[in-house]
Amino acid sequence: MPPLPPFRSISRRDALQHIACGFGYMAAAGIASQQAAASSIANPLLPRVPHVVPKAKRVIFLFMAGGVSQVDSFDYKPLLYKNNGRMLDFTDQRILAKTGMGSHQRVMQPLWGFKRHGQNGAWVSELFPHMANHTDDFCQIRSMHTEGVAHGSATLFLHTGSTNLIRPSMGAWVNYGLGTENQDMPGFISLSPSMGNGGPRNYGNAFLPAAYQGTAVGRVGMKASDIGIQNLSSSERSPEQRRRQFDLLQAMNHEQCQGLPSNTELEAVISSYELAWRMQANAPEVMDISKESAATKKLYGIDEEPTDNYGRQCLMARRMAEAGVRFIQVNYSDNSNNPAWDQHSDMPKHKEHALAVDKPISGLLTDLKQRGLLEDTLVWWGGEFGRTPYAQKNGTGRDHNPTGFTVWLAGGGVKPGLIYGRTDEFGQYAIENKVHMHDLHATVLHLLGMDHEKLTFRHEGRDFRLTDVHGHVVHDIIA
């Protein structure tokens, strides 16, 4: 029997001649043909040589959806107390977008007191008493600014470097640039992602090959004790039967590859099936926290309220980091429509969210440090933007503020205890050592060993990258 022609031009006659291999091959070929222009790598997740010597092997991104108020958490501004209640002129992007002019707003002091912590004397509010114990471990960037004044656009920009275009997520870029440390686990996992404000695009691959997209585990609103990766096991067949079935299918697939050019997209699809098979034996164990000690669970606040849910996710993130997952995102949000930290009229609710995440995040940092994982794991905490120093509509909340806010990084090659950048005296605008979100993306990629200007993908006649044509590595924060 003559070999098949290239699968992109497979004829019905050729398909019927190879019917013994089943219509599964035809489906696989169809999937592969869609990826033909995107990749020619037989195993797209094989580890790659970085551009520069990396300081971090992996990232754990603790995403605080909705925008934590920097002036109520890490950016202490005494003038807010002194001017509390005064009507002052504030002009920001959101006001300009709505009215085309500045306006007078009522200054609103922080709802929680601040104290100095650590050897660096960093100011941290009473919102985060547990995280305050780690000020000497993390590098605070208090001069962040970004694009987008609404949650949708700003969240997309945080994850993809674009406010509206379909672009790959940062985790997908990392997966594409470095491959995975563990061939038995996905390289990029997003825990309990939201379906709003970008939804799957925040962990999607866009025009990158599908192998690089994130694996969503659970969803917002689902209890962490119930989340898992679907379809990893079957109650209809025994493990031995599943093994024989898988071996048969893969044997037929590989037989078909013999008549095709080497390194075809079909081989890449087959390798993804193999990953799914290997995950059956590895992923459940990685995500099972039941064997962790009682002391470890207590460290994360597991089996306590209100920390149990986020504590379980943070502990899973640590286990995934140990297992070699390259990019792990741990999402915190109420639901898909109203991001958790979005308090336009109820700033006291920040306390509720802080109680849910403060101890688990502190536990994660302590655990990583005790295990020696913090040295090569970059922990990134933050949201899509900050909040205004004035009360919204003269009420008890704060509006969105993309012009000046705080994030922090820990481990993974950043300078511990550093406080970098500054906002103005009211905490509204970044004014010193400003760090744009493009700059943060470039810096995180650099710490992982990638040059953000060289990490490109050819699509529709143009070389695309996460930072577009922008971004500078913030070398000042790198140890």
N, C-alpha and C positions, 0 to 999 in steps of 0.2 A: 504494500500500500504506500503510495507516495506521501511524503510529509506534507503537513498542512502549510498553506501560505501564511504570511504574517497575520495575526489575529484581527488586525484592524480591517482587513478586507476578506474575512472569512465568508465563504459562500454557503448557501443552504445545503448544497450537495456535499461539500466537504464536512459540514457539521453532521449530516446524516451518516456519512461514511464513518465518522468517529463516535457514533451514537453509543457504542459500548461503554464509553467513558462517561456517559450520562449528561444530562442537561446542566448539571452543576458546573461542568467545565465552561459551557456557553455563558452561564451567568458570571463566572469568574472572569472570562475573557471580556465580557461587556464592561464589568467594573474596571478592569485593567485598562481598557481602551480609553476610558474617561480620564485616566491618570497618565496617559501616554505622553502628553506634552509636558507633564509636570516633573517626572522623575524617571531616571534610568538606573537607579541603584537597586540591586537585588535585595539587599537588606538595608532599608533606609535608617534603621535605628542603631546600626553599628557605631561604636564610639569613634569620634573624630579627633584629630590633632588640633588643639586650640591655636589661635593666632599668637597669643602671648602666654607666658607662664601664669596659670590661674592661681588665685588665692582662695577661691571657694569652689567646691565641687557641686554644690546644689543650693537651691533657694527655698526657704519657707516664707511665703508671703501671707501675712495676717491682714486681710482686707477688711477695714472698718467702713462698711458701706454707709453713705449718707453725709459724711463729713464731720469728724470730731472737731469741736471748738478748740482751737489752739490757745485762745486766751483763757480758757477754763481748765486747761490741762498742763501744757508744758511751756507756754510762752507768757511769762509773768510780766504784767504791765501795771505798775503802780498808779499811773495816770488814770486808769479806768476807775479805780477807787476814788481818786481825788475829784474826778469830774462826773461821777455817777449821777445820772438824772439830768445833766445839762444838755441843752440842744445845741449841737455843733454841726458844722457843715461837713458832710461826708460825700465823696463822689467815688463810685466804683462802677465796675462793668455792668452789674445788674441794674443799678439805678439809671445809668446812661442808656442801657438797652430799652428800658421801659419808658423813660421820660425825655431822654435827650439832654438832660441837665442834672446838675447836682441837687442835693436837697439837705435840709436840716434833719438830723436824726438824734434820738435820745441815747446818750452814752449809757451803757449797761455794764456794771462791774461784774467780775466773776462771781459765780454763786458759791464757789468753794475756795477756802483759804489755800495759800501756797507756803511751802517750807523748802529749805535747802536740804539736799541729800547728797551722799557720797563724798568722796575726796574732791571731786570737781565742783562741789557746791551747787549742783544744778537745781533749779527751782522746779518742783513738781507739785501739782495741786492735790488736794485730799481725794480727788476722784480716783487716783491710781496709787494707793498706798503700797501695793505689792510690787508693781513695776518700778516704783520709786527706789526700791532696794537695788535696782540694777543700773542706776545712772552711770556707774563707772564701767559698765559693760557695753552700753550702746552709744552710738554716735547720733546726736540729735541734729537734724537739719531744720533750722527755724526760718529759712528763707525760701521755701518752696513757692512756686507759682505755676499755673497750668492754663490750659485752654478749656473753654466751655463753662457756662454759668449755670447750666441745668444738669441734673444727675445723669441723664442719658448721654449727653455729649461728653461731659467730663469723665464719666466712668469708662466710656469707650476709649477716650484719649489715654486714660491711665493704662488700660489693658492693651491697646493696639497702636497707640501713637497717632490716632486719627479721630476726629470728632464725628465724622459721618460716613466716610468711605469704608468699604469692606476690606479690611486689612487683617493679616494674621495677628493673633494674640502674642503677648510677650513669651508666654510659656511655650507656644508653638515655635517661635523663633529660636528659643534656647534648645528645644528638642531637635530642631533642624540643624542648628549649628554644632551641637556637641554629641548628639546621639544619646543613648541611655547607658547608665552604669550597670544595669541589671537587665539582661535579655528576657527575664521571666516576669518583668513588671513594666507597666507603661512608664514612659519617661516624664509625663506631665499629668498630674491629677489635680482636679479642683473639687474640694470637699464642700458640699451643700451650696452650690452656686444658685444665684437668683435667676429667674426667668425674665426679670425686668431690666430696664436700663442697659440694653445690649444683649442680655440673655446669653445664649450659646456663643455669640460672637466674642464674648469675653474670654472664652477658652477655645475658640475655633481656630481653624487652620487657614481659612479664606482660600487664596490661590496656592498656598503651599500644599504639597502632597498630603493626602488624608492621614498618612501614618503619623504626622506630627501634631494632630489635634489633641486637645486635652481629653482625658477620661473623666467624666463627671461622676462623682460618687455621692449619691443622695441629692437632695434639693432643699432649698430654703423652706423652713417650716416643718421639715421632717426631723424626728428625734434622731440624734446621733447614734443611739443604741440600735436603731433600726436600719441605718444606711449600709449599703454594700454595693458590690458590682453585680448586676443582674446576669442571669443565665450562665453562671460559672459551674453549676452542677445540674444534674438531671436525675429526677426520681424515677424515670421510666427505664433507665438502663444502669447496669452495674458498671463500676469503674473499668472492669476488664472488657465489657462490651463496648464502652465508649472508646477505649484504647484501640480495639480492633477496627471499629468504624473509622476513627480518625486516621489510622495507619493506611487503611484501604483508600480513603479519599486522597490523602497526600501522595500515595503511590501513583494513583491515576493522574493527579495534577502534575507530578514531576515527570511522568512518562510523556505527557503532552509537551512539556518544556523541552524535551529532547529534540523535537522537530522545529523548535523556534530559536531565533538568535539568543545568545547568552545575555544575561543581565536585562531581561525584558521586564516590563511592568507586571506581567503575570507572576513572575517570581516574587516581586515585592508584595503582591496580594497574598500569595501562598505563605510568605514569611509572616504576614499579619495574622493568618489563621493559626500558624504555629505558636505565635505569641499568645493568642487567646487560649490555646490548649495548655500551654505552660502555666498560664495564670491560674488555671483551675487548681493546680497543686500548690501555688505560692501565695496568691493574693488573699485568700481567706485567712491564712495564718498571719500574714502581715497585719491585717486589719483587726485581728482578734486580740483585744486588750485584756481578756479574762485572766490570762496567766501573769499579768503584771502584778508586782507586789502591792500589798495594801498601802505601804508607805508611798510608793510611786503614785498610786491613784489619789491618795490624799494630797499629794503635792500639786496635782492638777485640779483638785476640787471635785473629783468624780464621786458620785453617790451623795453629793451635797447640792442644795439649791441656793442660788441660781446658777452655779458654776458647772453642773454636771454635763450639760449639752456641749458647751464650747470646750470644756476640759477633755471630753472624749475625742473631739476632733483634733485638739492640739496633741494629745498623746498618739493618736493615729498618725499625725504628721511626723512625729519623731520616729515612729516605727517605719514609716515609709522612707524617711531620710536614711535610716540605718540600712534599709533594703536597697538603696541605690536609686530611688526615684529622683529625677533631676530637678523638677520644679513642682512644688506642692503649694497650692493656694488654699488657705483656710478662711472661708468666708463667714462674716458675721453680719446678718441682716434680718430684719423682722419678717418681711415678705417682699414679693416682687414689685409691689406698687409703692410702698413707703419704706425707703431705706432706714435702717435702725437709728442712725445718729442724726436724722434730719428733723431737728427740733425748731420749727419756725415759731411756735407759740408756747412751748412747754420745755424750757431748758432743764428744769429739774429731772426730766426723764433721762438726761445724760447719766445720772447716777445709777439708774436701773441697769443700763447697758454696761456701765463701768463695772458694776458688781458681777456681771455675768462673764466678763472677759479678763479682768485684772489678774485674778489668782491663776487661772489657766495659763495665761501668757507668761507670768512670772515663773510658774512651774516648768513651762517649756524651756525657758532660758536656763534655769537651774539644772534641769535634767540634761540638756545638751552639753552644758559646761562640765558636769560631773562625768559624763561619758566621753569627753574629749571630742565631741562632735561640733561644738561651737566654733572651733578653729577653722574648719573648712565648710561650715554651713552658714550661709548668709540669711539672717532673719530680718525681714522687712515689715515694718508696721506702719499703717497709715490708710487714709481714705482718698477720695477723688479730689477733695478740696477742703478748705477750712470754713470758718464762720465769721460773721461780721462782729466788730467790737460794739456795735450799737444794737438796740432792741428793734426787732422788726415790727413795723406799724405801731411803734411806741408800746409794744406789748411785753411779753415775757419770754420771747424766743429770739433767735438770731437767724439772719439770712445766709445764703451761700456766699462764700468768699474764695475765689480762685486766685486772688492777687497776693496772698501771703498766708502760709500755714506751715504746720510742722509734721515731719515724718521722722522715724528713727530706724537705724540699721544696727545690727549687732553681729559680731563674729565675722567670718568670711573675709578677713583682710581689711576691715575698716578700723580706724583709730578709736579704741574704746575710751569712753569718757569725754569725747570731743563735743563741744557745742559750736555748731557752724552756722554762720549767717545770722541775719537779724531783720526783724520787721520794724516799722516805724513805732513811735512812742505809744500808739494806740493798738498796734498789732494788726493793722489792716493791709499794709503793703510791704512786700519784701524789698529792702533797700540796700542791704550789705551782703556781698557774696551770694547773690541771687542764684538759685538753682531751679531751672525749668524742668518740667517733667521729662522732656527730651534728654536733658543732662543726666537725670537720675537713671533713665533707661540705659544711656551710654555707659554710665558708671557701673551699674549692675552687670551688664554684659562684659565690661572690662575685668571686673573681679572674677568672673567665670572663665576668663581667658579669651574673650572674643573682642575683636575690633569692630565697633558698631558701623564703621564706614566700609568694612570688608564683608560683613555679614549681609549678603544681598541675595536676591532671587530674581531671575529674569522672568518677567511676565508682561505680555502684550507689548514687547519691544522696549521695555524699560527695566532697569535694575531697581528693585524696591528694597527698602530696609526699614527696620523698626523705627528709626529716628528720622526717616524721610531724608531731608537735606540739612538737618539741624543736629544739635546735640554736641556737648563737650564733656569729656570725662572730668569729674571733679577730683583731681589728684590730691587736693588738700586733705581729703577725708580718708585717703588710703594709707594704711600703715606701711 
